[in-house]
């Protein structure tokens, strides 16, 4: 128990402490206080012209469309291009579509094993590059939203913001993390797979490659895509206890910093503190729950002569301890990271419900930039409901929240469960999903539910147990990832654009304070009602039903 507490305190507490100065730096960076860097970025972009929400959104979409086209072509032609020492051949067109959509949307849902599917060029110039620019896109969108809320006349320039996030935030931190991981034993080489002879005299092929650089940005950008198929359960991605700690802390440090960045850019650091506390409280509840549920032994070993006194060890890396696997599961799904330190399919049923709940809420720090954007949608709803309860026109930081803003906010929030539950219902009722299951009953349903939750939340982790590299799965989850990425970014920008067009009013004593405990409680209740109760029936059919069945 003490070891688990110290592990959580070191990783979550350490990341929280480091997020404070990082958030301060990011706020200064996106507020234009580094003029020399901005001048260079403006020359590279070809323009420093400020953009309203429509121009900013169009620039974001066009750049992402170009990214998609470039990487789609690169993956399609990898067998004809250099840096392919292991001779990887062409992939199916539907897998290429799914993989490109996955990495463009900062999801990194992987229906393949990287070491046996993609060349080094595809992994580095395609997928790893997308892990930088897709993460930078989310941070840029948050900066634009913060400027609008703060009362700036424009949202800034997308291409300058993209470069700020890429070159001044993600790249230098990723370099430090990559060097740390390489020093701990993560491979960093362009040589092909190693051919070795085992002690028994058998020949063995050991995949390797430029994994350290890939793993660093997969964690920091809340991307989650592994260089190797088993992700961070693979000893070449996560070789030591300290590498494990670094990778887990890297998942949440920038999402945490984004909250402080938002607060400083709008000039309301105490408001950011309330938001941070709500997010941290939800994260700690999920961590506590998953560790408690995993303390019970697995039912898979119930009839075997195995002593089970340390909880569920199925699917865990014993060299990293029994605590870090479920802890990783809670952290990676509270953000949109999706990397794994243990097999989620092996979690006890109620423990498996925790990562699903993290993706259903989709704002407990969330993805870099977009987690705070998702929280903004809940803030709009909480402010509107609170205003109606006391009979006042709802206002957020002097901006009047009216019918148009509420309709847009509800559209973005309701799209999330529609994508998850609609896709789950379709695949659970047809051969597209049923024929790809390795498990039947409640657990099989959970595998389908998890896959669509992961795609819609742009998370990328998997319950596994699915034969998901099929045309229906690749096309359906690819479409869900695209909608689940861009709708929740564009709609909040439209909301802020609508607020910017109105006259800003002065706050009075009757205005709901967004820096109070009351607002924090109201926000928490709003999240639980909209984000949690919506999914309770699906949870009852999946993890809860499986738990009840096993307990009989």
Number of C-alpha atoms within 10 A of each C-alpha: 8 7 10 16 11 12 16 19 13 14 21 22 14 13 22 21 13 15 22 18 14 19 24 18 19 24 23 15 21 24 18 15 12 12 11 10 16 19 15 13 20 18 11 13 15 11 13 17 11 15 18 18 25 14 15 22 21 14 16 22 15 11 15 19 12 11 20 21 11 14 24 20 13 21 27 19 14 23 18 13 12 12 18 19 14 16 16 16 16 16 16 12 14 17 22 20 20 27 24 27 27 32 31 29 30 35 35 33 32 23 21 16 14 20 20 14 19 25 26 26 19 25 24 19 13 24 26 23 18 28 29 26 25 25 29 25 29 26 32 30 26 30 30 26 29 26 21 26 22 21 17 13 13 18 29 27 23 26 21 26 25 25 23 23 23 20 16 15 19 22 16 12 16 23 15 12 23 21 15 17 28 20 13 18 16 25 20 19 13 15 15 18 15 12 11 12 11 9 7 6 8 8 11 12 11 11 17 20 24 18 24 28 24 24 28 31 29 30 28 30 31 35 38 32 32 26 29 23 17 17 25 26 23 17 16 23 28 24 20 17 14 14 22 23 19 19 26 25 23 24 35 30 27 33 31 30 28 32 29 29 34 28 23 23 23 21 14 16 17 15 21 21 17 21 27 23 13 19 22 17 14 21 22 16 12 25 22 18 19 26 23 14 20 24 20 16 19 18 15 12 14 11 7 8 7 8 9 14 10 12 17 23 23 20 16 21 19 13 10 20 13 22 25 23 26 31 24 27 30 30 28 30 36 33 30 36 32 35 32 27 27 27 22 26 18 19 26 25 25 21 26 25 22 26 28 26 21 29 30 25 25 28 29 31 33 34 36 33 30 27 24 30 30 24 22 18 24 23 23 24 25 23 24 22 16 19 18 12 10 11 9 13 14 23 23 22 18 18 22 19 20 15 10 11 23 17 13 18 23 16 15 21 21 14 15 24 21 13 21 26 18 14 21 22 15 13 21 20 10 10 12 16 24 18 12 18 21 13 14 11 12 19 23 23 24 28 27 30 26 29 25 28 32 31 31 31 32 33 35 32 31 24 22 18 16 20 14 20 17 15 15 15 23 23 17 15 26 26 19 23 31 20 18 23 23 17 16 21 22 19 21 24 25 19 23 21 20 18 22 22 11 10 10 15 12 10 14 9 6 8 16 20 18 22 16 13 13 13 20 23 14 17 23 19 15 18 24 13 11 18 23 16 13 16 18 13 10 19 22 14 16 25 26 20 19 21 18 12 10 12 8 5
